[in-house]
Every structure is written in C-alpha cells, then in structure tokens.
Amino acid sequence: TAYEIGVRLVGSEMCIRDRAQLCAACHGADGNSANSQFPSLAGQVPGYIAAQLTLFKSGNRANPVMAGMAAPLSQTDIQDLDAYFSAQQSILGSIPEADVTAAESGGALYRGGFKALGVAPCMGCHGPAGLGIPPKYPRLTGQHPEFQWSSKVSSGSNSTSTLTIALSAQHDPDTKHSLRNLRHPDSNPARSGHGPVS
C-alpha cells in the first residue's frame, strides 16, 4: 500500500541519516565541517563523494583514516551517503577584512590561471562559481581556506598540484595566501562565502 511504501521510505531515510552520523565528528552532522582540517561535504556535486569513498575503500586514494572509515561500507552505503550529503545545504563562511585583497587575488588566479607556469584557470573544471561539475570535479565554494590549500598541495598530478608545487619551490607566500583565500564569487568583505572572488 501507499502507507507501507511511505513507511519504508521514511525508514530508509532514517537509516541513511544514521550512517551519515559516522561522518559527523570530522565533517559535521549536516556535512558542514567546523574544523578547517576537514572538508565540508554538504552540497558536494552528486557522484563525487561516492567516487572518493570508492577510491579510499580500494586503497587507490591513500588516507589511513578514510580507508578505515570506508572499509565496511557497501556500494549501497556509499551511494546513499553521496546522495545524503549532496542534498544538504552548504553553509558559507565569511571574508575577514584582512583577507579581502588575498581573496581578490585568489579570484584572479581562479579565473585566469597562472600563465607563467602554464596552469589553466581553475574555473575550467570547477565552474565559474566554484560549484563543481558532476561527477568528477568537486565543489570548492564553502570549503575552509586552510583545507583548500592543504588539498591543493597534496592532490595528484593535476594543474592545481603543478601550480602549488611550483609556488612552494619558489617560496612565494603572497601567492600561496591568495590561493588559500579563494572565495565565493558573490562575496564582499564580511559577507558569506569560501570560493573564488570575481
């Protein structure tokens, strides 16, 4: 009956929510991380979280903590978690006055790339507003600046990694600071948004 189907759907949603609580300590109960070491999952592009969990589970993406978290998950669990977190509302941060200039410089790098190093604009993959392109390219808007930087440095052999490794070799603190502070394109000083500034 319709009632029985409704009960099953509600029960399924509760089970998914319960599974998502396993992620809450690091990523927040609703996927909005309060700790700058860990990424926010809320509003991530559909398919991206599932892909990363699958990589962690297989060992093709190295992270001892996440490998342990992903190990017991079934493919159904992985798909459910992906659907749950991608449906959550991302809570944007704010731009301190002291970081406005860095945010603007970060926005220029995001949109224009770094021609001297042959690095293409970030927006080519992550979109003009940093909202990502499903399922391969993740949402950047809403992430902590500190996590943005650490993930850029440790990422694989993509253009962003090339840029950050080169900058690290040059010890360019100003540009590093700009990359940390990529902000939301609609952001103004003291307004919401971790993403590229336009």
TAWOSUL-V610200 format. One record per helix or strand. SS is the DSSP state (helix for helix, strand for strand). FROM is the first residue (numbers start at 1). LEN is the number of residues. If there is no record, write none. Layout:
ss-><SS,SS>
from-><FROM,FROM>
len-><LEN,LEN>
This chain:
ss-><helix,helix,helix,helix,strand,helix,strand,helix,strand,helix,strand,strand,helix,helix,helix,strand>
from-><2,48,64,75,94,97,114,115,119,123,133,137,145,159,173,192>
len-><26,11,8,12,1,16,1,3,1,4,1,1,10,12,8,1>
